[in-house]
Structure formats: structure tokens, C-alpha cells
């Protein structure tokens, strides 16, 4: 068991948290990468900053750096857009689907930003949490860190 587990580990279903706890660093990182890609594909997120961050992740360049910094700016932009859409939706303006789409885009970008965390356990736990907000399915995420997927 981890000495100081990431805070989001406690927000995951127990089976997923346990699966993460039994993974090595390569398995954690691989699962975080796959979770982010699933979320990006499901949300339809496309941006050059996403491409650069994926390239950094796939080449093993995790932690702080230009690609992660640029991605954080994208996450902030998308979060602001989601909040604005939510406010308009609550006021009877924009449709709720506009907010839901903006929310999924922001969460998928954040799943990728999380996957770039220097700590593989944080990358996996936070990435899974953010990806779930897009996918709405814990089972598909659990499969990324179970023995058959490793």
C-alpha cells in the first residue's frame, strides 16, 4: 500500500483503486495514457496543444515542461467556456448539451494534463477520475489497469 496515496485515489471505485495499487510505474503510466486517449476520442477534442502533449507523453517527457504548460492553458480556457455555458444554460440561454460538450472537452484535456504528472500514481488516479467524467463508465477504465490490459 502507498504511504501517501493521491487524494483522488479515494474518489475512485475501490476495485479501480486496488488495481492501481498493484501496478508498477510502467503500468500506471500506460493506463493513464490510454485513459486520456479514450477521453480525447470520446469528447472529440482536437487542438495542437493536445497533439504536443500526447507526443511528449508518448516519448516519456512527463512532468512540468512546455507541452504540459500549454495544455494547462487549454484546460483553463475550456473550463472557462464550460462555466460560461453552464451559466447560460442555467439562465435559460444555451442548451444543456452545449454545456455538457464543453464540460467533456475540458475534462478530456485535464485527463491528458493529469497523465503527464511526474508521479505515475497521481497520473493514473487523476487521469482516471477526469476520464470518467467524459466516459461515464468505470468498467472501461478498470480494464486499463487490470492484469490482462497490462
DAWOSUL-V174904 format. One record per residue. N is the residue number from 1. RES is the residue in one letter. PHI is phi in degrees with one decimal (NA if undefined). OMEGA is omega in whole degrees, 0 to 359 (* if undefined). D_CENTER is the distance of its C-alpha to the mean C-alpha in whole Angstrom. Layout:
n=(N & N)
res=(RES & RES)
phi=(PHI & PHI)
omega=(OMEGA & OMEGA)
d_center=(D_CENTER & D_CENTER)
//
This chain:
n=(1 & 2 & 3 & 4 & 5 & 6 & 7 & 8 & 9 & 10 & 11 & 12 & 13 & 14 & 15 & 16 & 17 & 18 & 19 & 20 & 21 & 22 & 23 & 24 & 25 & 26 & 27 & 28 & 29 & 30 & 31 & 32 & 33 & 34 & 35 & 36 & 37 & 38 & 39 & 40 & 41 & 42 & 43 & 44 & 45 & 46 & 47 & 48 & 49 & 50 & 51 & 52 & 53 & 54 & 55 & 56 & 57 & 58 & 59 & 60 & 61 & 62 & 63 & 64 & 65 & 66 & 67 & 68 & 69 & 70 & 71 & 72 & 73 & 74 & 75 & 76 & 77 & 78 & 79 & 80 & 81 & 82 & 83 & 84 & 85 & 86 & 87 & 88 & 89 & 90 & 91 & 92 & 93 & 94 & 95 & 96 & 97 & 98 & 99 & 100 & 101 & 102 & 103 & 104 & 105 & 106 & 107 & 108 & 109 & 110 & 111 & 112 & 113 & 114 & 115 & 116 & 117 & 118 & 119 & 120 & 121 & 122 & 123 & 124 & 125 & 126 & 127 & 128 & 129 & 130 & 131 & 132 & 133 & 134 & 135 & 136 & 137 & 138 & 139 & 140 & 141 & 142 & 143 & 144 & 145 & 146 & 147 & 148 & 149 & 150)
res=(X & X & X & X & X & X & X & X & X & X & X & X & X & X & X & X & X & X & X & X & X & X & X & X & X & X & X & X & X & X & X & X & X & X & X & X & X & X & X & X & X & X & X & X & X & X & X & X & X & X & X & X & X & X & X & X & X & X & X & X & X & X & X & X & X & X & X & X & X & X & X & X & X & X & X & X & X & X & X & X & X & X & X & X & X & X & X & X & X & X & X & X & X & X & X & X & X & X & X & X & X & X & X & X & X & X & X & X & X & X & X & X & X & X & X & X & X & X & X & X & X & X & X & X & X & X & X & X & X & X & X & X & X & X & X & X & X & X & X & X & X & X & X & X & X & X & X & X & X & X)
phi=(NA & -68.3 & -71.2 & -136.4 & -69.2 & -60.1 & -57.7 & -70.5 & -57.8 & -76.0 & -92.2 & -86.9 & -57.8 & -52.6 & -63.9 & -71.2 & -59.5 & -66.8 & -61.0 & -62.2 & -64.4 & -99.3 & -94.8 & -86.7 & -63.6 & -66.5 & -65.9 & -61.9 & -66.1 & -60.9 & -65.0 & -62.3 & -64.3 & -65.0 & -61.5 & -63.0 & -65.1 & -60.7 & -65.1 & -62.9 & -64.1 & -66.8 & -85.5 & 79.3 & -66.1 & -139.3 & -165.3 & -57.9 & -69.0 & -68.1 & -59.1 & -66.2 & -68.1 & -62.7 & -62.1 & -62.7 & -61.5 & -68.1 & -92.7 & 88.4 & -88.7 & -105.0 & 87.8 & -65.8 & 173.4 & -57.9 & -67.0 & -70.4 & -62.6 & -64.8 & -66.3 & -62.3 & -63.6 & -64.6 & -57.0 & -61.6 & -61.0 & -68.9 & -61.8 & -61.9 & -64.7 & -65.7 & -62.4 & -63.9 & -65.6 & -66.2 & -62.7 & -67.0 & -63.6 & -67.7 & -87.5 & 86.3 & -83.2 & -69.1 & -74.4 & -66.2 & -66.8 & -61.7 & -65.8 & -59.6 & -65.4 & -62.1 & -62.5 & -63.3 & -61.7 & -64.3 & -68.5 & -68.2 & -64.3 & -70.3 & -62.2 & -68.5 & -58.9 & -64.3 & -61.3 & -86.7 & -56.9 & -64.8 & -93.7 & -58.6 & -69.2 & -64.1 & -56.8 & -70.6 & -64.8 & -69.0 & -62.8 & -64.4 & -60.5 & -68.6 & -63.8 & -61.1 & -62.0 & -90.4 & -83.0 & 68.3 & -141.0 & -75.0 & -60.6 & -63.7 & -76.1 & -57.0 & -60.1 & -68.6 & -119.5 & -92.4 & -50.8 & -67.1 & -88.4 & -73.9)
omega=(179 & 177 & 182 & 184 & 178 & 182 & 183 & 178 & 181 & 179 & 181 & 174 & 182 & 181 & 179 & 178 & 179 & 178 & 179 & 182 & 181 & 180 & 171 & 186 & 179 & 180 & 178 & 182 & 180 & 179 & 178 & 179 & 180 & 179 & 180 & 180 & 177 & 181 & 180 & 179 & 182 & 182 & 184 & 181 & 176 & 181 & 178 & 178 & 175 & 179 & 180 & 180 & 176 & 178 & 178 & 181 & 182 & 178 & 177 & 179 & 180 & 182 & 182 & 179 & 185 & 182 & 180 & 178 & 179 & 179 & 177 & 176 & 177 & 178 & 179 & 179 & 182 & 176 & 179 & 179 & 178 & 178 & 179 & 179 & 178 & 179 & 179 & 180 & 179 & 180 & 180 & 181 & 184 & 178 & 181 & 179 & 176 & 176 & 182 & 179 & 179 & 178 & 180 & 178 & 181 & 181 & 179 & 175 & 179 & 175 & 178 & 178 & 178 & 181 & 179 & 180 & 181 & 179 & 183 & 179 & 176 & 179 & 182 & 183 & 181 & 178 & 178 & 180 & 180 & 179 & 179 & 179 & 178 & 187 & 182 & 186 & 179 & 184 & 180 & 178 & 178 & 180 & 181 & 183 & 177 & 186 & 180 & 182 & 185 & *)
d_center=(23 & 21 & 23 & 21 & 18 & 14 & 15 & 12 & 13 & 16 & 14 & 13 & 16 & 18 & 18 & 15 & 15 & 19 & 17 & 15 & 18 & 20 & 18 & 19 & 17 & 17 & 16 & 13 & 12 & 13 & 11 & 8 & 9 & 10 & 7 & 5 & 9 & 9 & 7 & 9 & 12 & 12 & 12 & 14 & 12 & 15 & 16 & 17 & 15 & 12 & 15 & 16 & 12 & 12 & 16 & 15 & 13 & 15 & 18 & 17 & 17 & 14 & 15 & 16 & 18 & 18 & 15 & 13 & 15 & 16 & 12 & 12 & 15 & 13 & 11 & 14 & 16 & 14 & 14 & 17 & 18 & 16 & 18 & 21 & 21 & 21 & 24 & 26 & 25 & 26 & 29 & 30 & 29 & 26 & 25 & 22 & 21 & 20 & 18 & 16 & 15 & 15 & 12 & 10 & 10 & 9 & 6 & 5 & 7 & 5 & 1 & 5 & 7 & 6 & 6 & 10 & 11 & 14 & 14 & 13 & 13 & 11 & 8 & 8 & 9 & 6 & 4 & 6 & 7 & 4 & 4 & 8 & 9 & 9 & 10 & 12 & 13 & 13 & 16 & 14 & 11 & 14 & 16 & 13 & 15 & 18 & 21 & 22 & 18 & 19)
//
